[in-house]
């Protein structure tokens, strides 16, 4: 038998109620139990003293003093020749302290009987003339019901807390169940219309992370599908030209080698794109040395303007992926720059901004968004004669976003394209 419920709702309720119950029981046992014991001992001591005083007056035949004292303290006194009582309660929880006090004060055997129905207590004490003096009073004189009331309040407090807490826990767990159902549908490739993060901040963060993961997976699948379509389209064209040239005997060795080189370039681009999301261990990196080396390799015959901080910020990143991203951006800028290539790094407390600019013809504003899509070549600004597969900016965008950063295409003051990369620290 499972004592712990399997559901998160049941376990959360237990997490709230069990500490509360244990804390209340500890308080009731350690504080109120001790207090209750002291109160009962005091009550028993007081009543035993009063009975002992009246017994002393009886033994001296001072009946007037007995009547006056009994009237003042609320005890009914009667003298009986013989009594037929049920079994005494000398060892009961209520009468035990009283019997102990009476034995200390009265050197005669006493009998205590409790009528629980009427809440009365009877104390029978033998007198010197072989009669039995009976002292009757309320049970409240020796027993306090405050402990029972306290236990009722403890149970009531637990019930009140349960009633107040349960709706919040149900609402809390409902959000988790919604995330689980949505994740199950997302895992099967289904959409969940109208799904919105709800619940506490942590649950909302988990839901937003799941939505982001789904978007990335969808983008990943779409990119792979586009890549396969592009591979089929782009390789089909040179293969068709080569086949036609061979069949008509119009192909020279140089033409065939050119087509082969073109196909190799395409395949290398596709492989680079496919490796863009390969796992890699993060390391501490600084960008100035990386940017300087890439710029000098990409544009050896052009003017390079470097505005880099003398003490650059160091942050953790995947160096190979980051190098691939900046290589594609800088080589793209160097390819279309006329004379000048400018690279700027701006460090702040929470991010690093890298700006790459060229003085080429740039990209029209209405085509900047398409330029970062994979397998897209903009004929107006990037002709096929310059080479490339339309993957450079897409590879860079994927790597930057995998680092939690963003990439923006803007117009440069140099006249060409400005690529602004923002990486969080």
C-alpha positions in Angstrom: 0.0 0.0 0.0 1.4 3.4 -1.0 1.3 5.9 1.9 2.5 8.8 -0.2 0.2 9.9 -3.1 1.7 9.8 -6.5 0.0 13.1 -7.7 1.7 16.4 -7.2 -1.6 17.8 -5.8 -1.7 15.1 -3.0 2.0 15.5 -2.2 1.8 19.3 -2.0 -1.2 19.1 0.4 0.8 16.7 2.5 3.8 19.0 2.4 1.6 21.8 3.9 -0.5 19.8 6.4 2.0 17.4 7.9 4.4 20.1 9.1 1.4 22.1 10.5 0.0 19.1 12.3 3.4 18.1 13.7 4.1 21.7 14.9 0.7 21.9 16.6 1.1 18.5 18.3 4.5 19.5 19.6 3.1 22.7 21.0 0.1 20.9 22.5 2.3 18.2 24.1 5.2 20.3 25.3 3.5 23.5 26.4 -0.2 22.8 27.0 0.4 19.3 28.4 2.7 20.7 31.1 0.4 23.6 31.7 -2.6 21.3 32.0 -0.8 19.1 34.5 0.1 22.1 36.7 -3.5 23.4 36.6 -4.9 20.0 37.7 -2.4 19.7 40.5 -3.3 23.2 41.8 -7.1 22.4 41.6 -6.6 19.1 43.4 -4.5 20.7 46.1 -7.0 23.4 46.7 -10.0 21.1 46.9 -8.1 18.6 49.1 -7.2 21.4 51.5 -10.8 22.5 51.8 -12.1 19.0 52.4 -9.3 18.4 55.0 -10.3 21.6 56.8 -14.0 20.6 57.0 -13.1 17.1 58.1 -11.0 18.6 60.9 -13.9 20.8 62.0 -16.2 17.7 61.9 -13.8 15.7 64.2 -14.1 18.7 66.6 -17.9 18.6 66.4 -17.8 22.2 65.0 -20.8 21.7 62.6 -21.4 25.5 62.3 -18.0 26.1 60.9 -18.4 23.2 58.4 -21.8 24.6 57.2 -20.4 28.1 56.8 -17.3 27.0 55.0 -19.2 24.6 52.7 -21.6 27.4 51.8 -18.8 29.8 51.0 -16.8 27.4 48.8 -19.8 25.7 47.0 -19.5 22.2 48.5 -22.5 20.1 49.5 -21.8 18.2 52.7 -23.9 15.3 54.0 -23.4 12.7 56.8 -24.4 9.1 55.9 -24.6 6.0 58.0 -23.8 3.8 55.1 -23.2 4.3 51.3 -23.5 1.8 48.4 -21.2 3.4 45.8 -20.2 1.9 42.5 -16.5 1.2 41.9 -14.4 4.1 43.0 -12.5 6.4 40.5 -9.4 6.8 42.7 -7.1 5.8 39.9 -8.8 7.7 37.1 -7.1 10.6 35.2 -9.4 13.2 36.8 -9.4 11.9 40.4 -5.8 10.7 40.7 -4.2 14.0 41.7 -7.0 14.6 44.2 -6.7 11.2 45.9 -2.9 11.8 46.3 -3.5 15.1 47.9 -6.2 13.8 50.2 -4.0 10.9 51.4 -1.4 13.5 52.3 -3.8 15.7 54.3 -6.3 13.2 55.7 -4.9 10.1 57.5 -8.0 8.0 56.7 -8.9 6.1 53.6 -11.0 8.1 51.2 -13.2 7.2 48.3 -13.7 9.4 45.2 -16.6 8.7 42.9 -17.3 10.7 39.7 -20.7 11.1 38.1 -19.6 12.0 34.6 -23.2 12.4 33.3 -24.0 15.1 35.9 -20.4 16.4 36.0 -20.2 15.9 39.7 -17.6 14.5 42.1 -18.2 12.8 45.4 -15.6 12.5 48.1 -16.5 10.0 50.9 -14.4 10.3 54.1 -15.0 8.2 57.3 -15.6 10.2 60.5 -14.6 9.5 64.0 -18.1 8.3 64.9 -18.0 5.6 62.2 -20.1 7.5 59.8 -19.3 8.6 56.3 -19.1 12.3 55.4 -19.8 13.0 51.7 -18.5 16.1 50.0 -20.1 16.8 46.6 -19.0 19.5 44.2 -18.7 20.2 40.5 -16.0 18.4 38.4 -14.7 21.8 37.3 -13.2 22.0 40.8 -10.6 19.4 39.9 -10.7 19.1 36.1 -10.2 21.8 33.4 -11.8 21.2 30.0 -9.6 23.8 28.4 -7.3 21.1 27.0 -10.2 19.5 25.2 -11.2 22.9 23.8 -7.6 23.5 22.7 -7.6 20.2 20.8 -10.8 21.2 19.1 -9.2 24.5 18.1 -6.2 22.6 16.8 -8.4 20.4 14.6 -10.4 23.4 13.6 -7.2 25.3 12.6 -6.1 22.4 10.5 -9.4 22.2 8.7 -9.4 26.0 8.1 -5.9 25.9 6.7 -6.8 22.9 4.5 -9.9 24.7 3.1 -7.9 27.9 2.4 -4.8 26.2 1.0 -6.4 23.6 -1.2 -7.8 25.9 -3.9 -4.4 27.6 -4.3 -2.7 24.2 -4.6 -5.3 23.0 -7.1 -4.8 26.1 -9.2 -1.0 25.6 -8.9 -1.1 22.0 -10.1 -3.6 22.8 -12.8 -1.0 24.9 -14.5 1.5 22.1 -14.3 -1.0 19.7 -15.8 -1.7 22.1 -18.7 2.1 22.3 -19.4 2.3 18.4 -19.3 -0.6 18.1 -21.8 0.8 20.8 -24.1 4.2 19.2 -24.0 2.7 15.8 -24.9 1.0 17.3 -27.9 4.0 19.3 -28.9 6.1 16.0 -28.8 3.6 14.5 -31.3 4.0 17.4 -33.6 0.6 18.9 -32.7 -0.3 22.5 -31.9 -2.2 23.6 -28.8 -4.3 26.6 -29.9 -4.8 29.2 -27.2 -2.1 27.8 -24.8 -0.8 30.6 -22.6 1.6 30.3 -19.6 -0.2 30.6 -16.3 0.4 30.0 -12.6 3.4 31.1 -10.6 6.5 32.8 -11.9 8.5 29.5 -12.0 5.7 27.7 -13.9 5.4 30.5 -16.4 9.1 30.4 -17.0 8.9 26.6 -17.6 6.0 27.1 -20.0 7.8 29.9 -21.9 10.9 27.7 -22.1 8.8 24.9 -23.5 7.2 27.3 -26.1 10.7 28.5 -27.0 11.9 25.0 -27.4 8.9 24.2 -29.6 9.6 27.2 -31.8 13.3 26.2 -32.1 12.4 22.6 -33.0 9.9 23.9 -35.6 12.5 26.2 -37.0 15.1 23.4 -37.0 12.7 21.1 -38.9 11.8 23.8 -41.4 15.4 24.6 -41.9 16.3 21.0 -42.5 13.5 20.6 -45.0 14.5 23.8 -46.8 18.1 22.5 -46.9 17.0 19.3 -48.5 14.9 21.2 -51.1 17.8 23.5 -51.8 20.3 20.7 -52.1 18.0 19.1 -54.7 17.4 22.3 -56.6 21.0 23.7 -56.5 22.7 20.5 -57.4 20.3 19.6 -60.1 21.2 22.7 -62.2 25.0 22.1 -62.5 24.4 18.3 -62.9 22.0 19.1 -65.8 24.5 21.4 -67.4 27.3 18.8 -67.1 25.1 16.1 -68.5 24.0 18.2 -71.4 27.6 19.3 -72.1 28.8 15.7 -72.1 26.0 14.5 -74.3 26.6 17.2 -76.9 30.4 17.0 -76.6 30.5 20.7 -76.0 32.1 20.5 -72.5 35.7 21.4 -72.0 37.8 20.1 -69.1 37.9 23.6 -67.6 34.1 23.9 -67.7 33.6 20.6 -66.0 36.1 21.5 -63.3 34.3 24.8 -62.8 31.0 23.0 -62.3 32.6 20.5 -59.9 34.1 23.3 -57.9 30.7 25.0 -57.8 29.1 21.8 -56.5 31.8 21.3 -53.9 31.3 24.8 -52.6 27.6 24.1 -52.3 28.1 20.8 -50.5 30.6 22.4 -48.1 28.1 25.2 -47.4 25.4 22.7 -46.6 27.7 20.7 -44.4 28.7 23.9 -42.5 25.1 24.8 -42.0 24.3 21.2 -40.8 27.1 21.4 -38.3 26.0 24.8 -37.0 24.1 23.4 -34.0 26.6 20.7 -33.1 27.2 20.3 -29.3 30.3 22.1 -27.9 31.7 22.8 -24.5 31.6 26.5 -23.4 34.8 28.3 -22.7 36.0 31.7 -21.7 36.5 33.8 -24.8 37.5 37.4 -25.7 36.4 38.8 -29.1 39.1 41.3 -30.2 41.7 38.7 -31.1 39.1 36.5 -32.9 37.6 39.5 -34.8 41.1 40.8 -35.8 42.3 37.5 -37.1 39.1 36.8 -39.1 39.1 40.3 -40.6 42.7 40.1 -41.8 42.2 36.7 -43.3 39.0 37.7 -45.0 40.1 41.1 -46.4 43.8 41.2 -46.8 43.7 43.8 -49.7 41.1 46.2 -48.1 41.2 48.9 -45.4 40.2 47.5 -42.1 39.1 49.8 -39.3 39.1 48.2 -35.8 37.6 49.9 -32.8 38.0 47.4 -30.1 38.2 47.9 -26.3 41.8 47.8 -24.8 40.4 45.6 -21.9 37.7 43.5 -23.5 35.1 41.7 -21.3 35.5 38.0 -21.0 32.4 35.7 -21.2 31.6 32.0 -21.7 30.6 30.9 -25.2 31.1 28.1 -27.7 34.3 29.3 -29.5 34.0 27.2 -32.7 30.3 28.2 -33.2 31.1 31.9 -32.4 34.1 31.8 -34.8 32.0 30.3 -37.5 29.3 33.0 -37.1 31.7 36.0 -37.2 33.6 34.4 -40.1 30.5 34.2 -42.2 29.5 37.8 -41.3 33.0 39.3 -41.9 33.7 37.3 -45.1 30.3 38.3 -46.4 31.1 42.0 -45.6 34.6 41.7 -47.1 33.3 40.1 -50.3 31.0 43.0 -51.1 33.0 45.9 -49.6 34.6 48.3 -52.1 37.5 49.5 -50.1 36.7 49.6 -46.4 35.7 47.2 -43.7 34.9 48.4 -40.1 34.6 46.3 -37.0 33.5 47.8 -33.6 33.1 46.2 -30.2 31.1 47.9 -27.5 31.1 46.3 -24.0 28.5 46.9 -21.3 27.6 45.4 -17.9 25.2 42.9 -19.4 26.0 42.5 -23.1 28.7 42.7 -25.8 27.8 44.4 -29.1 29.8 43.8 -32.2 29.2 45.9 -35.3 30.5 44.9 -38.8 30.2 47.5 -41.6 31.2 47.6 -45.2 31.0 50.3 -47.9 29.3 48.0 -50.5 25.9 48.4 -52.0 24.1 47.0 -49.0 20.7 45.3 -48.8 17.4 47.1 -49.4 15.3 47.5 -46.2 12.5 45.4 -47.5 14.8 42.4 -48.1 16.9 42.5 -44.9 14.6 39.9 -43.2 14.8 37.5 -46.1 18.6 37.8 -46.3 18.9 35.9 -43.0 16.8 33.0 -44.2 18.7 29.9 -45.3 19.3 29.3 -49.0 18.2 32.9 -50.0 20.4 34.9 -52.4 19.4 38.4 -53.2 20.3 39.0 -56.8 20.1 42.7 -56.6 22.8 42.9 -54.0 24.4 39.4 -54.0 24.7 37.9 -57.5 25.6 34.3 -58.1 28.8 35.3 -59.7 30.1 36.1 -56.3 29.6 32.6 -55.2 27.9 31.4 -52.0 24.8 29.3 -51.3 22.8 31.9 -49.3 23.8 30.2 -46.0 26.3 32.6 -44.5 24.0 35.0 -42.6 21.7 32.1 -41.7 24.6 30.1 -40.2 25.6 33.2 -38.2 22.0 33.9 -37.1 21.6 30.3 -35.8 24.9 30.4 -33.9 24.2 33.8 -32.3 20.7 32.8 -31.3 22.0 29.6 -29.7 24.1 31.8 -27.5 21.0 33.7 -26.5 22.0 36.7 -28.6 20.4 38.6 -31.5 21.6 39.8 -34.9 20.3 42.8 -36.8 20.8 44.1 -40.4 21.0 47.8 -40.7 22.2 50.5 -43.0 25.8 51.6 -42.5 27.2 55.2 -42.5 29.9 53.8 -44.9 27.1 53.3 -47.4 26.8 49.5 -47.3 25.5 47.0 -44.8 25.8 47.1 -41.0 25.5 43.8 -39.1 24.9 44.4 -35.4 25.4 41.4 -33.1 24.3 41.5 -29.4 25.5 38.8 -27.1 24.4 38.6 -23.4 27.0 38.1 -20.7 
